[in-house]
């Protein structure tokens, strides 16, 4: 017997989510079974308003009935319309192919505040505020209230313009940091929902919050301060349900009190200053309003929409201890340099003791200069400095609340005490998206590359997908996001993260349909059209989420926005070509940071060629999206548009001999990857691309636009060895060169630092920048062997195809898909090839077993043609292709 179970019930990608605003939440689950071929044949979902009703046979909100289907992800609730604060309990029963059945554990979801009228709270803050160039002390706000009846449940709905940290009766509410996150606060503000029943007590209670400047008020990129608001503001509503069924809300209004405290400044880019002597003991407890408190100021209601958080929040995730500590003396003052061994994002926990009034300073940097001191020139105007003034007495422990930094090195100055490995601890933060991927292989440099990719993803996935975390920028650059999204989806479950961010992108879309270069867009870039490869993120990112998670709803939600964008491209192009000169609103960034001979950062590849290539690509993707959504007529129109642009590309950029004008690596890569060339010209283009790479000594010259695709183009078109040669290259420009120089994250530039030139241009030289980490998807899919089928997305049908070269002796790739664990681990021995595969229940796979003609393929010790459930599709010169159902398989080829 191989019994199966139903596990991991999820609603909108989350376990028991509280505070949804999706009107028809989608439900998913997994089947767990070790039996080969295990699959679901039917399901039944029941939903009720109480656990008792769910367990009984009465009072259900919804009963799907038995549905004959193998679908186990994204099944929309189809009961009565839901209302604000409603909790729904649900459970699924599934049947397998043998007629057996299993039931999940009960799960639940809870709705947030679905209508603006559900909010009785008012925006409040302090009367004091900083100016456009300076910050002000962080406001503390509080309210005491009485509970005279027993409490059944309580929820806190809360948001801010700026950042907030809520407290209830002396306890911090929740684990999230940097809430409510960054949106275009003029259009949309996210709120969070917290279950706080256990924090309430009979009689007197106190609710309070500390407010920071955050994205809304503080320095934002190079745009200055106060881009959205002149001071931090709080909107909070504590909704209490009593055991007798009555209901009460404690809301922010003019009855709240406000004061300043120990946080003298709090700026995401500049840093935080804290004077422990100004602390407010007991401020968040009943009777704790000692000191100078005044009435909070009430602000006019904002017009922005209030939306429930639909992506992962930012949290403290890891702690790093110093790997080295070094002292440097200047006059009579010690400067202590802590090396945390990893370029990370977050802040430090400081442990010090000393006299009251002594101030210590923490400065942060990614690199050291030639003299072994902090290299901060690349931070530009970001001060990236924290100050802590001691209260005096025994050991004091402090962490900043409303800032974060990108760094590996921390310099502590102004401290006269004894320093040890506990003095400074790195606190790593990033959006709380579950880890889903593992990749490792026999090459230690490539393994370090994978670790660097993961660390750069962590460091730049802080509520929005930023370009870099250290300097005065931290913007959601659209090209970086679309370049990297497929790799990101291997490393973490990023469906919710990109659902939120693609909404940010839609919010930033111009009336004409253009997507900007950054989202949210605080006016950091003068043009509303982000240009080719940047603006196209508006289509590429939702499509990639669909491929990786089967999320058709996201496509439908963004479809009108994507239509406006492609319509904009058509309206601002001429004869199918994207001409920069014809549209003054388009800047475009070219092949950013390419090394193909151009003296500019935009590379030598024609912007018009890049624009036309991406126009064709986006039109083709929109056609496929229309097909998925059942919009057949529209799909035909978009296919015709893509064909028109493809033809225009050939007429304009293809020479009679089959080469392209410009002849850069990126030009050939885009033309081949986006299928823009007639079949007769493809071999010539491939030859020209390969020749250019070889002439450069097996180096690429591509920038942000061409690099993501170059290894795919080579590997898929008969040049796998050349793709591996690029991957293994250790001199710059290459993926591995920074690793030979000790890099622990990805660099923005191929030559961020070299032995001959030292540091590159400090105006743009990040050492934590994930764009070139797009190679990670190729590592998982080609080296590791896990890929997807666009026609059965979300890994319902898995394509397993490792393609090692002769130097690689082993690799392992794992992916926790929505269906369960997919695993591929192989070893190339001198006389045979061994491959172990795991396919999760309720999926199937096509396996491309590396086996030359005549090679014997065995599975589990038996000839593969004698193994039930393994069916041969065909044999090719180097591969034997089989279809299999779920299960664990062990192939031997020799």
HELIX and SHEET records of a PDB file:
HELIX    1   1 UNK A   51  UNK A   55  1                                   5    
HELIX    2   2 UNK A  116  UNK A  118  5                                   3    
HELIX    3   3 UNK A  197  UNK A  199  5                                   3    
HELIX    4   4 UNK A  214  UNK A  217  1                                   4    
HELIX    5   5 UNK A  276  UNK A  278  5                                   3    
HELIX    6   6 UNK A  377  UNK A  379  5                                   3    
HELIX    7   7 UNK A  444  UNK A  460  1                                  17    
HELIX    8   8 UNK A  478  UNK A  491  1                                  14    
HELIX    9   9 UNK A  495  UNK A  507  1                                  13    
HELIX   10  10 UNK A  537  UNK A  549  1                                  13    
HELIX   11  11 UNK A  552  UNK A  571  1                                  20    
HELIX   12  12 UNK A  580  UNK A  582  5                                   3    
HELIX   13  13 UNK A  607  UNK A  628  1                                  22    
HELIX   14  14 UNK A  632  UNK A  653  1                                  22    
HELIX   15  15 UNK A  665  UNK A  673  1                                   9    
HELIX   16  16 UNK A  679  UNK A  695  1                                  17    
HELIX   17  17 UNK A  704  UNK A  716  1                                  13    
HELIX   18  18 UNK A  720  UNK A  728  1                                   9    
HELIX   19  19 UNK A  737  UNK A  740  1                                   4    
HELIX   20  20 UNK A  771  UNK A  774  5                                   4    
HELIX   21  21 UNK A  775  UNK A  778  1                                   4    
HELIX   22  22 UNK A  779  UNK A  784  3                                   6    
HELIX   23  23 UNK A  790  UNK A  792  5                                   3    
HELIX   24  24 UNK A  864  UNK A  866  5                                   3    
SHEET    1   A 3 UNK A   5  UNK A  11  0                                        
SHEET    2   A 3 UNK A  26  UNK A  32 -1                                        
SHEET    3   A 3 UNK A  75  UNK A  76 -1                                        
SHEET    1   B 5 UNK A  18  UNK A  20  0                                        
SHEET    2   B 5 UNK A 107  UNK A 111  1                                        
SHEET    3   B 5 UNK A  87  UNK A  96 -1                                        
SHEET    4   B 5 UNK A  40  UNK A  48 -1                                        
SHEET    5   B 5 UNK A  60  UNK A  63 -1                                        
SHEET    1   C 4 UNK A  18  UNK A  20  0                                        
SHEET    2   C 4 UNK A 107  UNK A 111  1                                        
SHEET    3   C 4 UNK A  87  UNK A  96 -1                                        
SHEET    4   C 4 UNK A 101  UNK A 103 -1                                        
SHEET    1   D 2 UNK A 124  UNK A 125  0                                        
SHEET    2   D 2 UNK A 297  UNK A 298 -1                                        
SHEET    1   E 6 UNK A 171  UNK A 172  0                                        
SHEET    2   E 6 UNK A 163  UNK A 168 -1                                        
SHEET    3   E 6 UNK A 203  UNK A 212 -1                                        
SHEET    4   E 6 UNK A 139  UNK A 147 -1                                        
SHEET    5   E 6 UNK A 257  UNK A 260 -1                                        
SHEET    6   E 6 UNK A 294  UNK A 295 -1                                        
SHEET    1   F 5 UNK A 247  UNK A 251  0                                        
SHEET    2   F 5 UNK A 233  UNK A 242 -1                                        
SHEET    3   F 5 UNK A 151  UNK A 161 -1                                        
SHEET    4   F 5 UNK A 188  UNK A 195 -1                                        
SHEET    5   F 5 UNK A 305  UNK A 308  1                                        
SHEET    1   G 5 UNK A 176  UNK A 177  0                                        
SHEET    2   G 5 UNK A 314  UNK A 321 -1                                        
SHEET    3   G 5 UNK A 424  UNK A 431 -1                                        
SHEET    4   G 5 UNK A 333  UNK A 352 -1                                        
SHEET    5   G 5 UNK A 324  UNK A 330 -1                                        
SHEET    1   H 5 UNK A 176  UNK A 177  0                                        
SHEET    2   H 5 UNK A 314  UNK A 321 -1                                        
SHEET    3   H 5 UNK A 424  UNK A 431 -1                                        
SHEET    4   H 5 UNK A 333  UNK A 352 -1                                        
SHEET    5   H 5 UNK A 396  UNK A 398 -1                                        
SHEET    1   I 9 UNK A 176  UNK A 177  0                                        
SHEET    2   I 9 UNK A 314  UNK A 321 -1                                        
SHEET    3   I 9 UNK A 424  UNK A 431 -1                                        
SHEET    4   I 9 UNK A 333  UNK A 352 -1                                        
SHEET    5   I 9 UNK A 405  UNK A 413 -1                                        
SHEET    6   I 9 UNK A 359  UNK A 365 -1                                        
SHEET    7   I 9 UNK A 385  UNK A 389 -1                                        
SHEET    8   I 9 UNK A 271  UNK A 275  1                                        
SHEET    9   I 9 UNK A 263  UNK A 267 -1                                        
SHEET    1   J 2 UNK A 367  UNK A 368  0                                        
SHEET    2   J 2 UNK A 374  UNK A 375 -1                                        
SHEET    1   K 6 UNK A 437  UNK A 441  0                                        
SHEET    2   K 6 UNK A 810  UNK A 817 -1                                        
SHEET    3   K 6 UNK A 820  UNK A 828 -1                                        
SHEET    4   K 6 UNK A 833  UNK A 850 -1                                        
SHEET    5   K 6 UNK A 797  UNK A 800  1                                        
SHEET    6   K 6 UNK A 786  UNK A 788 -1                                        
SHEET    1   L 7 UNK A 437  UNK A 441  0                                        
SHEET    2   L 7 UNK A 810  UNK A 817 -1                                        
SHEET    3   L 7 UNK A 820  UNK A 828 -1                                        
SHEET    4   L 7 UNK A 833  UNK A 850 -1                                        
SHEET    5   L 7 UNK A 879  UNK A 893 -1                                        
SHEET    6   L 7 UNK A 857  UNK A 859 -1                                        
SHEET    7   L 7 UNK A 862  UNK A 863 -1                                        
SHEET    1   M 6 UNK A 437  UNK A 441  0                                        
SHEET    2   M 6 UNK A 810  UNK A 817 -1                                        
SHEET    3   M 6 UNK A 820  UNK A 828 -1                                        
SHEET    4   M 6 UNK A 833  UNK A 850 -1                                        
SHEET    5   M 6 UNK A 879  UNK A 893 -1                                        
SHEET    6   M 6 UNK A 870  UNK A 875 -1                                        
SHEET    1   N 2 UNK A 753  UNK A 754  0                                        
SHEET    2   N 2 UNK A 758  UNK A 759 -1                                        
END                                                                             
